[in-house]
Amino acid sequence: MSEVKGSLKKFYAGFFIVAAALAGGVSYYASSHPDGLEKVAEDKGFLDTAKDSAVANSPLADYGVSGVDNERLSVGLSGLVGILVTALVGILLFNLLKKKS
């Protein structure tokens, strides 16, 4: 049983490292291209009429971290924060469901 737990820990660690590398490094190249909705608005010519959302001034708005001037670092940090938050929510939900059963 301990071999399985050790294998799972290695798998999760490897998965997290790959996800962090993608979020921290590759996300910079993906964020320079608009998402689907922005692309359609740009192509159809009404992107300039869009209003900012309620979260436009949030710490992680526009694929970056506010207050970080280096765009590559800002986008990378934003990706890493997203990975960490997603992992924490997943772990919390897993533990809550595990306790109920």
Number of C-alpha atoms within 10 A of each C-alpha: 6 7 8 9 10 11 12 12 12 12 12 12 12 12 12 15 12 12 17 20 15 16 21 22 18 16 19 22 10 13 14 10 10 12 10 9 10 14 13 13 15 13 10 9 10 11 14 8 8 9 8 8 9 7 10 11 11 12 13 19 13 14 19 23 21 16 9 12 10 11 14 18 16 20 28 24 23 24 26 20 17 16 17 15 12 12 13 12 11 12 12 12 12 11 11 11 10 9 8 6 5
